[in-house]
């Protein structure tokens, strides 16, 4: 043997595992085989049991259908069926008249905006009572984590166990999950605790919640939402030990639903990918289990009473929901349950009801959440095609910019005009409700507070909050009156501290300061004039901001928004002058955005339109549909449309949105309210902007105008989390093949 051969032999010996390692690997493999064989045998026995059950039910069904009593009562059943159908159609027609016109193009919806006639709710319903909507609060703990910690499961399975003997039906199918998952099991107190040892033996990391026997599987789900336990996941599977004793095929229905949710590892993977990638999908349900208006039953009044707590307008004629309450969904949908501010007390005691309970209403409401939020309900058979089509033409995320009011700090001008120490917080705090269901005052949450913008740390905190929720920058209103600057302290603080990670642009609010907030727009406080060489002086005032590396740009060009270009003398000359000054400062150019005309102001001149890079609306002054509402107890000015529908405010494509509008905090009974703004219609409006390069939001913090994205006392972070959910680009997406 040569030295080379000896060297190669030693290298080969080193590369081979030692005998102990091989034995260990073999033992582990044998153990795995044993476990798999036991699992296979258990599943085989389960199949045998199910086949026996199916045979028994078929025999029972055959006996029923062939019985003399069944044949004799056939005419009665047919008559009863026709009667029920006619009754449902009559109710639908009456409610269609009540809740809006029949025109599908401009239908004004009121169901869910106002408290329904209490007589339309079942006598025993806990929701059959008047409420003060201004006492409702989304639980602060409901705002759970935005994402799961790195390395932890991104999928959640929520199972409710009322019948412990049926837990195996769920457990058998969890082996089909294609990746690690978190498991939360709610167990009915007094009837299902015996299942806990079996659950923990197979799933030692599962979270067990023992719950009262109220609200079926929905009251426990509300509990989880109120605790923030459903947040941060990419997808949630909701299942339960459904028995449906009122149905002959109850067991078969449960098995069909569970197999539809946990069909196979490959199908589950596609479902998760679809929910993560296609933000227009809200629910994935077992094939054949999307119910519609024929299944309203006696639940519409309860649904309206629940929606009123938000508020949220919906179309009763568009009802679609997951029959059987087993499905995959976006966690955001389940988080909306916490917006309702309900608990166990809002559910009826269990009495075997098969209709007209809070639980039955929530079963339908989850589908309404999806529809109002602009999301589809997809059957499992359509998942592959939907995912394949989406990947061919994915939606691109726009840059999202929120207008910012730099007003919340003391300044000499406000002291002079409105009283010493005045800020808009004064107006916010004194707001009063003007009609039943009117939510005022809308106050900031405890984490936001009544901040003072003289403190630079406020900007730093706001910047962090905006960034994690998907806001790419702020557009600060800039008050420059022919050389006089007002409310510029926050901007100066930003400029002086480069560690404040807040991208921003300026919007020149070039209109006179008046007492318009008090309805006295002809009482001018600070005139907006244009003196000698005003365009150059204005440019010099904004140049330090434009030169900051944090300043917002469009294709490298600093963005400048002009609020009222129609008030400028010769705007075309000013625009041309600024473009030249931009070149002189080594900018490629400047991106000029001008605001379109509104209903009460003049619009841009044609020459300005030609030179502008972008023209945007500024809702609600422009860019919205005005559909008037009437509310009980609201006294309107003659001929004034002061109460308007938020749900009908926008049409696609929408490039500028507001999350709500209610300036009665400033103007009292002279103000305007777009009624019905909450997380779901906000999500629906956000989806109208699909296809936009830039999305502008009015506003981050217009608290006295009811247009604030910041967390509020009634709804927490719901509006911000909605932006994140609609436009999130998940960093962990790993597309799988779609056959």
C-alpha positions in Angstrom: 0.0 0.0 0.0 1.4 3.4 -1.0 1.6 6.3 1.3 -1.1 8.0 -0.8 -3.4 5.0 -0.4 -2.8 5.0 3.4 -3.7 8.7 3.5 -6.9 8.2 1.6 -7.9 5.3 3.9 -7.4 7.5 7.0 -9.5 10.3 5.4 -12.3 7.8 4.6 -12.2 6.5 8.2 -12.4 10.0 9.5 -15.4 10.8 7.3 -17.4 7.8 8.4 -19.4 8.1 11.6 -18.3 6.1 14.6 -20.3 3.0 15.6 -22.0 4.6 18.6 -23.3 7.4 16.4 -24.7 4.9 13.9 -26.4 2.9 16.7 -27.9 6.1 18.1 -29.3 7.2 14.7 -30.8 3.7 14.2 -32.4 3.7 17.6 -34.0 7.1 16.9 -35.3 5.9 13.6 -36.8 2.8 15.1 -38.5 5.0 17.8 -39.9 7.2 15.1 -41.2 4.2 13.1 -42.9 2.8 16.3 -44.6 6.2 16.9 -45.8 6.4 13.3 -47.1 2.8 13.4 -49.0 3.6 16.6 -50.4 6.7 14.9 -51.4 4.8 11.8 -53.1 2.1 13.9 -55.0 4.7 15.9 -56.2 6.4 12.7 -57.2 3.1 11.2 -59.4 2.4 14.3 -60.8 5.8 14.0 -61.8 5.2 10.4 -63.5 1.9 11.4 -65.4 3.8 14.1 -66.5 6.5 11.7 -67.6 4.0 9.1 -69.8 2.3 11.8 -71.2 5.7 12.7 -72.0 6.5 9.1 -73.7 3.1 8.6 -75.8 3.7 11.7 -76.9 7.1 10.6 -77.7 5.9 7.1 -79.9 3.2 8.6 -81.7 5.7 10.9 -82.2 8.1 7.9 -83.6 5.3 5.8 -86.1 4.3 8.5 -87.2 7.9 8.9 -87.6 8.6 5.1 -89.5 5.3 4.6 -91.9 5.7 7.5 -95.6 6.3 7.0 -95.5 9.4 9.2 -92.8 11.1 7.1 -94.8 10.5 3.9 -98.0 11.7 5.5 -96.5 14.9 6.7 -94.8 15.8 3.4 -97.5 18.3 2.4 -97.3 20.0 5.8 -93.5 20.4 5.5 -93.8 21.8 2.0 -96.3 24.3 3.1 -94.2 25.3 6.1 -91.2 25.7 3.9 -93.0 28.0 1.5 -94.4 30.0 4.5 -90.9 30.5 5.9 -89.5 31.5 2.6 -92.3 34.1 2.1 -91.8 35.4 5.6 -88.0 35.8 5.1 -88.6 37.6 1.8 -91.2 39.9 3.4 -88.7 40.8 6.2 -86.0 41.4 3.7 -88.2 43.8 1.7 -89.2 45.7 4.8 -85.7 46.0 6.1 -84.4 47.0 2.6 -86.8 49.9 2.7 -85.8 50.7 6.3 -82.0 50.4 5.9 -81.5 52.1 2.5 -82.6 52.7 -1.0 -82.7 49.8 -3.4 -80.2 51.4 -5.8 -77.1 49.3 -5.7 -74.9 52.1 -7.0 -75.6 54.6 -4.3 -77.2 52.7 -1.5 -77.1 54.5 1.8 -76.7 51.9 4.5 -78.0 52.5 8.0 -78.1 49.0 9.5 -75.5 48.9 12.2 -75.3 52.7 12.6 -78.2 53.2 15.0 -79.6 51.1 17.8 -82.3 48.8 16.3 -85.8 48.8 17.5 -85.5 46.7 20.7 -88.6 44.8 19.8 -86.6 43.2 16.9 -84.4 41.5 19.4 -85.4 38.3 21.3 -86.9 39.0 24.7 -84.2 37.1 26.4 -81.3 38.7 24.6 -78.7 40.4 26.9 -78.3 43.0 24.2 -81.9 44.1 24.4 -81.3 47.3 26.3 -80.2 50.9 25.7 -76.5 51.6 26.0 -74.4 54.7 26.3 -71.8 54.2 23.5 -69.5 56.7 25.1 -68.8 54.2 27.9 -67.6 51.5 25.5 -63.9 50.8 25.5 -61.7 48.3 23.6 -59.8 46.6 26.4 -56.2 48.0 26.4 -54.8 44.5 26.7 -56.6 43.6 23.5 -53.8 45.4 21.5 -51.5 42.3 21.5 -48.1 41.9 19.9 -47.8 43.0 16.3 -45.6 40.0 15.4 -44.5 36.7 17.0 -41.0 36.6 18.4 -38.4 35.2 16.0 -38.4 31.4 16.0 -41.8 31.0 17.5 -44.8 29.6 15.6 -46.6 32.0 13.3 -49.8 29.9 13.1 -52.4 29.6 15.8 -55.1 26.9 16.2 -58.0 27.8 18.5 -60.2 24.9 19.6 -63.2 25.0 21.9 -64.0 21.8 23.7 -67.5 21.3 25.1 -67.8 17.6 24.4 -64.7 16.0 25.7 -65.4 12.7 23.8 -65.1 14.6 20.5 -61.7 16.1 21.2 -60.1 13.2 19.3 -61.8 14.4 16.1 -59.8 17.6 16.3 -56.6 16.0 17.7 -56.5 13.4 14.9 -56.3 16.2 12.3 -53.7 18.3 13.9 -51.1 15.9 12.7 -51.7 17.3 9.2 -50.4 20.7 10.2 -47.3 21.4 7.9 -45.4 23.5 10.5 -45.2 24.2 14.2 -48.2 26.0 15.6 -49.5 27.4 18.9 -52.5 25.8 20.3 -55.1 27.4 22.6 -57.9 25.2 23.8 -60.9 26.7 25.6 -62.6 24.0 27.8 -66.2 24.3 29.1 -66.3 24.4 32.9 -68.1 21.5 34.5 -68.4 19.4 31.4 -65.1 19.1 29.5 -62.3 19.4 32.1 -61.8 15.6 31.7 -60.2 16.3 28.3 -57.4 18.5 29.7 -55.0 15.6 30.6 -55.4 14.1 27.2 -54.8 17.5 25.5 -51.7 18.2 27.6 -50.3 14.8 27.1 -50.2 15.3 23.4 -49.7 19.1 23.4 -47.7 20.0 26.5 -47.2 23.6 25.3 -50.9 24.2 24.7 -52.6 27.0 26.6 -55.8 25.8 28.3 -58.6 28.3 29.3 -61.5 27.0 31.4 -64.6 29.0 30.5 -68.2 29.1 31.6 -70.9 27.3 29.6 -72.1 30.5 27.8 -71.9 31.6 24.2 -70.9 28.2 22.8 -67.5 28.6 21.0 -67.9 32.4 20.5 -67.9 33.7 24.1 -64.5 31.9 24.7 -63.2 33.4 21.4 -64.3 36.9 22.6 -62.3 36.3 25.8 -59.2 35.4 23.9 -59.6 38.6 21.7 -60.1 40.8 24.8 -56.8 39.4 26.2 -54.8 40.0 23.0 -54.1 36.3 22.6 -55.0 36.2 18.9 -52.6 38.9 17.8 -49.4 38.7 15.8 -50.0 35.5 13.9 -50.1 35.1 10.1 -53.2 32.9 10.2 -55.6 31.4 12.7 -57.6 28.1 12.4 -60.8 28.1 14.5 -62.5 24.8 15.3 -64.7 23.3 18.0 -66.3 20.0 19.1 -69.5 20.7 17.2 -72.3 18.2 17.9 -75.4 19.9 16.3 -77.9 17.6 18.0 -80.8 19.3 16.1 -79.4 17.8 12.9 -79.6 14.2 11.9 -76.3 14.5 10.2 -74.6 16.4 13.1 -71.6 14.0 13.4 -71.1 13.9 9.6 -71.3 17.7 9.5 -68.6 18.1 12.1 -66.3 15.6 10.3 -66.8 17.4 7.0 -66.0 20.8 8.6 -62.8 19.5 10.3 -61.6 17.8 7.2 -62.3 21.0 5.3 -60.2 23.0 7.7 -57.4 20.4 8.0 -57.6 18.8 4.6 -54.0 17.9 4.1 -50.5 19.4 4.8 -50.2 20.8 1.3 -53.7 22.3 1.3 -53.1 23.9 4.8 -49.8 25.3 3.5 -51.5 27.0 0.6 -54.2 28.4 2.8 -51.7 29.9 5.2 -49.7 31.4 2.2 -52.9 32.8 0.7 -53.9 34.6 3.9 -50.4 35.9 4.4 -49.8 37.1 0.8 -53.2 38.2 -0.5 -54.5 40.8 1.8 -57.9 40.9 0.2 -58.8 37.4 1.6 -60.3 37.4 5.0 -61.7 33.9 5.5 -61.0 30.5 4.1 -63.9 28.1 4.7 -64.5 24.4 3.9 -66.0 24.0 0.5 -69.8 24.3 0.4 -70.0 26.0 3.8 -70.6 29.7 2.8 -74.1 30.6 4.1 -76.1 33.6 2.9 -79.2 35.7 3.6 -81.4 32.6 3.7 -79.7 31.9 7.0 -80.4 35.2 8.8 -82.9 33.5 10.9 -83.9 35.7 13.8 -80.4 37.2 14.2 -80.4 40.4 12.2 -81.5 42.6 15.1 -78.8 41.2 17.4 -76.2 41.7 14.7 -77.3 45.3 14.3 -77.1 45.9 18.1 -73.6 44.5 18.0 -72.5 46.6 15.0 -74.0 49.7 16.7 -71.4 49.4 19.4 -68.6 50.2 16.8 -70.5 51.7 14.7 -70.4 49.9 11.4 -72.9 50.2 8.5 -73.5 47.0 6.6 -75.8 45.7 3.9 -78.1 42.9 5.2 -78.7 41.8 1.6 -75.0 40.9 1.2 -74.7 38.5 4.2 -72.2 35.7 3.8 -70.6 33.8 6.6 -68.9 30.5 7.5 -71.6 28.0 8.2 -70.6 25.8 11.2 -68.1 28.3 12.6 -65.0 26.4 11.5 -62.5 28.2 9.3 -59.1 29.8 8.7 -58.9 33.5 8.9 -56.8 36.6 9.3 -56.2 37.3 13.0 -57.2 40.9 12.3 -60.8 39.8 11.8 -61.0 38.0 15.2 -59.3 41.0 16.9 -62.4 43.0 15.9 -64.4 41.1 18.5 -62.6 43.1 21.1 -63.8 46.3 19.5 -67.4 45.3 20.6 -66.5 45.6 24.3 -68.6 42.6 25.3 -68.0 39.8 27.7 -69.7 36.7 29.2 -72.6 38.8 30.4 -73.6 39.6 26.9 -74.3 35.9 26.1 -77.4 33.9 27.0 -77.3 31.0 29.5 -77.0 27.8 27.5 -80.4 26.2 26.8 -79.7 24.3 23.5 -80.9 27.2 21.4 -80.4 26.8 17.6 -81.2 30.4 16.7 -81.4 34.0 17.9 -78.5 34.2 20.4 -75.4 36.4 20.7 -73.3 33.5 19.6 -75.4 33.0 16.4 -75.2 36.7 15.7 -71.4 36.6 16.0 -71.2 33.7 13.6 -72.8 36.0 11.0 -70.9 39.1 12.1 -67.5 37.6 11.4 -68.6 37.4 7.7 -69.9 41.0 7.8 -66.5 42.1 9.2 -64.8 40.5 6.2 -67.3 42.0 3.7 -67.2 45.6 5.1 -63.4 45.3 5.4 -63.2 44.7 1.7 -62.1 41.1 2.0 -63.4 37.9 0.3 -64.6 34.6 1.8 -62.8 31.9 -0.2 -63.8 28.3 -0.2 -61.0 25.8 0.2 -61.5 24.3 -3.3 -60.6 27.8 -4.7 -57.4 28.4 -2.6 -54.9 27.0 -5.2 -56.4 29.0 -8.0 -56.7 32.2 -6.0 -53.1 31.9 -4.8 -51.8 31.2 -8.2 -53.7 34.2 -9.7 -52.4 36.5 -7.0 -48.8 35.5 -7.5 -49.1 36.4 -11.2 -50.2 39.9 -10.3 -49.4 40.8 -6.7 -50.5 44.0 -5.2 -47.7 46.5 -4.6 -47.6 48.4 -1.3 -47.8 52.2 -1.7 -45.9 54.7 0.3 -48.2 55.9 3.0 -48.0 59.5 4.3 -50.2 61.0 7.1 -50.9 64.7 7.4 -49.7 66.0 10.7 -51.1 68.9 12.8 -48.2 70.6 14.7 -50.7 72.5 17.0 -50.5 70.8 20.4 -48.3 73.3 22.2 -48.6 76.8 23.6 -47.7 79.7 21.3 -48.2 83.5 21.5 -50.8 83.6 18.7 -53.1 81.0 20.3 -52.7 82.7 23.6 -53.9 86.0 22.0 -56.7 84.6 19.9 -58.1 81.8 22.0 -56.9 82.4 25.6 -53.7 81.7 27.5 -52.5 78.1 27.2 -54.9 77.2 24.5 -54.3 74.1 22.3 -56.7 72.0 20.4 -56.9 69.7 23.4 -59.2 72.2 24.9 -61.7 71.6 22.1 -61.3 67.9 22.2 -62.1 67.6 25.9 -65.2 69.8 25.8 -66.9 67.9 23.0 -70.5 66.7 23.6 -72.6 64.1 21.9 -75.3 65.6 19.7 -77.6 62.6 19.1 -78.1 59.1 20.3 -75.1 57.0 19.3 -72.8 60.0 18.7 -69.4 59.2 20.1 -68.0 62.3 21.7 -65.6 63.2 23.2 -63.1 61.0 21.4 -60.0 61.2 23.7 -56.5 59.8 23.2 -55.6 56.6 24.9 -53.5 56.5 28.0 -50.4 55.6 26.0 -50.9 58.7 23.9 -52.2 61.2 26.4 -52.6 64.9 26.0 -49.1 65.5 24.8 -47.2 68.8 24.5 -45.3 69.1 21.2 -42.7 71.3 22.8 -41.2 68.0 24.1 -39.1 66.4 21.3 -39.6 63.0 22.9 -43.2 63.1 21.7 -42.0 63.2 18.1 -39.7 60.4 18.7 -42.4 58.2 20.2 -44.8 59.1 17.4 -42.2 58.3 14.8 -41.7 54.8 16.2 -45.4 54.1 16.5 -46.0 55.2 12.9 -43.2 53.2 11.5 -44.1 49.9 13.1 -47.7 50.3 11.8 -46.7 51.0 8.2 -46.7 54.8 8.0 -43.8 55.9 5.8 -43.8 59.5 6.8 -45.6 62.6 8.0 -46.6 65.7 6.0 -46.5 68.6 8.5 -48.7 71.6 8.0 -46.4 74.6 7.6 -47.7 78.0 8.6 -45.8 80.8 6.9 -47.5 84.2 6.6 -45.3 86.3 4.3 -42.3 85.7 6.6 -44.2 85.2 9.9 -44.0 81.5 11.1 -46.5 80.0 13.5 -46.7 76.6 15.2 -43.1 75.8 14.1 -41.7 74.6 17.4 -42.1 70.8 16.6 -40.5 71.3 13.2 -37.6 73.2 14.7 -37.2 70.4 17.3 -37.1 67.8 14.5 -34.5 69.8 12.5 -32.3 70.2 15.6 -32.3 66.5 16.5 -31.2 64.2 13.6 -31.8 61.1 15.9 -35.6 61.6 15.6 -36.3 58.9 12.9 -39.3 60.7 11.4 -39.4 61.2 7.6 -41.5 64.2 6.8 -42.5 66.7 4.1 -44.1 70.1 4.3 -47.6 71.2 3.3 -47.8 75.0 3.1 -51.1 75.9 4.7 -51.3 79.1 2.7 -54.7 80.4 3.7 -55.6 83.1 6.2 -56.0 82.2 9.8 -59.7 82.9 10.7 -62.1 82.0 13.4 -63.5 79.3 11.1 -63.1 76.8 13.9 -65.9 78.8 15.6 -67.8 79.2 12.4 -66.6 82.7 11.9 -64.5 82.3 8.7 -64.7 86.0 7.8 -63.1 87.1 11.1 -59.4 87.0 10.0 -56.8 86.6 12.7 -53.6 86.5 10.5 -53.8 87.6 6.9 -52.0 85.6 4.2 -50.2 88.1 2.0 -47.6 87.9 -0.7 -45.1 90.7 -0.5 -42.1 91.5 -2.6 -40.0 88.5 -3.6 -42.2 86.3 -1.4 -41.5 83.1 -3.5 -37.7 83.4 -2.8 -38.3 84.2 0.9 -40.6 81.2 1.3 -38.0 79.0 -0.4 -35.3 80.1 1.9 -37.5 79.3 4.9 -38.1 75.7 3.9 -34.6 75.0 2.5 -33.1 73.7 5.7 -35.8 71.1 5.9 -35.4 70.1 2.2 -31.7 69.6 2.8 -32.2 67.2 5.7 -31.6 63.6 4.7 -34.8 62.6 6.5 -37.0 64.8 4.2 -39.4 62.8 2.0 -38.6 62.6 -1.7 -40.3 61.2 -4.8 -37.8 59.6 -7.1 -35.1 61.7 -5.4 -37.0 65.0 -5.6 -38.1 66.7 -2.3 -41.9 66.7 -1.9 -43.7 70.0 -1.3 -47.5 70.2 -0.9 -49.3 73.4 -1.6 -52.7 73.5 0.2 -54.4 76.4 -1.6 -52.5 77.2 -4.8 -55.6 79.0 -6.1 -54.9 81.8 -3.5 -51.3 82.4 -4.8 -50.6 85.2 -7.2 -49.2 83.8 -10.4 -48.6 80.3 -9.0 -47.0 79.1 -12.3 -44.2 81.7 -12.0 -43.6 80.6 -8.3 -43.5 77.0 -9.3 -41.0 77.7 -12.1 -38.9 79.8 -9.8 -38.8 77.0 -7.1 -37.7 74.5 -9.7 -34.8 76.7 -10.7 -33.8 77.3 -7.1 -34.0 73.5 -6.6 -31.5 73.0 -9.4 -29.3 75.7 -7.9 -29.2 73.7 -4.7 -28.2 70.6 -6.5 -31.6 68.9 -6.2 -32.6 67.0 -9.3 -35.9 68.8 -9.1 -38.7 69.4 -6.7 -41.9 67.3 -6.6 -44.8 69.8 -6.4 -48.1 68.4 -5.1 -51.1 70.7 -5.1 -54.5 70.2 -3.5 -57.5 70.1 -5.8 -60.4 72.5 -5.3 -62.9 71.8 -2.5 -66.6 72.6 -2.2 -65.9 76.0 -0.5 -62.6 77.1 -2.0 -61.3 77.9 -5.4 -59.2 75.3 -7.2 -55.8 75.5 -8.8 -55.3 77.6 -11.9 -54.9 75.8 -15.2 -51.3 77.0 -15.5 -50.6 75.6 -12.0 -52.1 72.3 -12.9 -49.8 72.0 -15.9 -46.7 72.6 -13.8 -47.7 70.4 -10.8 -46.3 66.9 -10.5 -49.3 65.7 -8.6 -52.8 66.8 -7.8 -54.5 65.3 -4.7 -57.9 65.8 -3.1 -58.1 66.7 0.5 -61.1 64.9 2.1 -63.6 65.7 3.3 -63.3 69.1 1.5 -62.9 67.1 -1.8 -62.7 63.6 -3.0 -65.6 62.1 -1.1 -69.2 61.1 -1.8 -71.8 62.9 0.3 -74.7 60.7 1.4 -76.8 62.3 4.1 -78.1 60.4 7.1 -80.7 61.3 9.7 -80.3 60.3 13.3 -82.8 60.3 16.2 -82.5 63.5 18.3 -80.3 65.4 15.8 -81.5 68.9 15.0 -80.0 70.0 11.6 -79.7 73.4 10.1 -82.2 73.9 7.3 -80.9 72.5 4.1 -77.6 71.3 5.7 -76.3 67.8 5.3 -74.4 67.6 8.5 -74.6 63.9 9.2 -73.0 61.9 6.4 -72.2 58.3 5.7 -68.6 57.3 6.2 -69.1 53.9 4.7 -70.2 55.5 1.4 -67.6 58.3 1.4 -65.0 56.8 -1.1 -64.9 55.1 -4.4 -62.0 53.2 -6.0 -59.4 54.2 -6.8 -58.8 56.3 -3.7 -55.5 58.0 -3.2 -56.4 60.2 -0.2 -58.4 58.9 2.7 -59.4 59.9 6.2 -60.1 57.4 9.0 -63.1 59.4 10.2 -64.4 62.9 10.4 -66.3 64.8 13.1 -65.4 68.4 13.7 -68.2 69.0 16.2 -65.5 69.2 18.9 -64.6 72.6 17.3 -67.9 73.7 15.8 -70.5 72.1 18.0 -73.9 71.9 16.3 -72.5 73.7 13.2 -70.0 70.9 12.6 -70.1 67.9 10.2 -69.9 64.2 11.0 -69.1 61.3 8.7 -70.9 58.7 10.8 -70.0 55.0 10.9 -66.2 55.2 11.0 -64.5 52.2 12.7 -61.8 49.6 11.9 -63.8 47.6 9.4 -65.0 50.4 7.1 -61.5 51.9 7.4 -60.0 48.7 6.2 -62.5 48.6 3.3 -61.6 52.1 2.3 -57.9 51.3 2.5 -58.4 48.5 0.1 -59.9 51.0 -2.4 -56.4 52.4 -2.7 -54.9 49.1 -4.2 -52.8 50.1 -7.2 -51.7 53.5 -5.9 -48.1 54.6 -5.7 -48.7 56.9 -2.8 -51.5 56.9 -0.3 -52.2 60.1 1.7 -54.1 60.0 5.0 -55.8 62.9 6.6 -54.7 62.7 9.4 -52.3 61.5 12.0 -53.6 63.7 14.8 -56.5 65.9 13.9 -58.2 65.0 17.1 -60.7 67.9 17.1 -61.8 66.9 13.6 -62.3 63.2 14.5 -59.5 62.3 12.0 -56.8 60.8 14.1 -54.9 57.5 13.5 -53.3 57.7 16.9 -54.7 55.3 19.5 -57.9 56.5 21.2 -59.6 55.6 24.4 -62.6 53.9 22.7 -60.7 51.9 20.0 -57.1 51.6 21.1 -54.7 50.9 18.2 -57.4 49.5 15.9 -57.0 52.1 13.1 -53.2 51.8 13.1 -53.2 48.0 13.2 -55.6 48.0 10.3 -53.1 49.8 8.1 -50.5 47.3 9.1 -52.8 44.4 8.3 -53.9 45.7 4.9 -50.5 46.7 3.7 -48.1 44.4 5.6 -45.3 42.9 3.5 -44.3 39.8 5.5 -40.6 39.2 5.5 -41.0 35.5 6.1 -43.0 34.7 3.0 -41.6 31.6 1.4 -43.9 30.8 -1.5 -44.6 27.1 -2.1 -45.5 25.6 -5.4 -49.1 25.8 -6.5 -50.3 23.0 -8.6 
